Amino acid sequence: MRIRKETDSLDREEIELIAQCSDALAHPARVEIFRFIYRANMAREPVCNKDVVEAFDYAQATVSQHLSRLVASGLLDVQKQGSRACYFVSLGVLAKYLNAVKKLNE
């Protein structure tokens, strides 16, 4: 049996989004950090770099690197609040990512 390429299930943009976001979430620490920020955001609480450092046993530099990867993927947005940088889950990107992943099974 030959498996044929489905042309109408996933478009190129969705494939790239899956790769980009999955890569960002490929490290267990980034999954923990993303989940922490997501839960805080759902409770309407801002999350700054310092909050993540205090919540987990990671060095400041490590947290900064992980946050940078999550921001670069589009899963997180960053906003300056005075001298602090606060992080928010990009719900639009997250929804597109989850919908695209769901299409993998179609």
TAJO-V158525 format. One record per residue. N is the residue number from 1. SS is DSSP state (A for helix, B for strand, O for the rest). PSI is psi in radians with two decimals (none if undefined). D_LAST is the distance of its C-alpha to the last C-alpha in whole Angstrom. Layout:
N SS PSI D_LAST
N SS PSI D_LAST
This chain:
1 O 2.31 18
2 O 2.34 17
3 O 2.20 13
4 O 2.63 13
5 O 2.21 12
6 O 2.14 9
7 O -0.32 12
8 O -0.07 10
9 O -1.02 7
10 O 2.33 9
11 O 3.01 13
12 A -0.70 16
13 A -0.71 17
14 A -0.69 14
15 A -0.77 14
16 A -0.67 17
17 A -0.75 17
18 A -0.82 15
19 A -0.79 18
20 A -0.86 20
21 A -0.68 20
22 A -0.68 19
23 A -0.73 22
24 A -0.56 24
25 O 0.17 23
26 O -0.19 23
27 O 2.28 27
28 A -0.65 27
29 A -0.67 30
30 A -0.59 28
31 A -0.79 26
32 A -0.81 29
33 A -0.79 30
34 A -0.79 27
35 A -0.73 27
36 A -0.82 31
37 A -0.73 30
38 A -0.86 27
39 A -0.73 29
40 A -0.76 33
41 A -0.68 31
42 A -0.46 30
43 O 0.16 34
44 O 0.60 35
45 O 2.28 36
46 O 2.68 36
47 B 2.14 36
48 B 2.91 38
49 A -0.81 38
50 A -0.67 41
51 A -0.70 39
52 A -0.75 37
53 A -0.74 40
54 A -0.55 41
55 A -0.48 38
56 O 2.83 38
57 O 1.01 40
58 O 2.56 39
59 O 2.69 41
60 A -0.78 41
61 A -0.67 41
62 A -0.78 37
63 A -0.78 36
64 A -0.73 37
65 A -0.77 35
66 A -0.75 32
67 A -0.69 32
68 A -0.72 32
69 A -0.72 29
70 A -0.65 27
71 A -0.78 29
72 A -0.56 28
73 A -0.32 24
74 O -0.15 25
75 O -0.49 24
76 B 2.55 27
77 B 2.65 30
78 B 2.40 34
79 B 2.37 37
80 B 2.30 40
81 B 1.59 42
82 O -2.19 46
83 O -0.02 46
84 B 2.62 43
85 B 2.14 39
86 B 2.56 37
87 B 2.46 33
88 B 2.46 31
89 B 2.31 27
90 O 1.66 25
91 A -0.56 23
92 A -0.80 22
93 A -0.74 20
94 A -0.77 19
95 A -0.75 17
96 A -0.74 16
97 A -0.87 15
98 A -0.68 13
99 A -0.70 11
100 A -0.74 10
101 A -0.70 10
102 A -0.63 7
103 A -0.34 5
104 O -0.49 6
105 O -0.01 4
106 O none 0
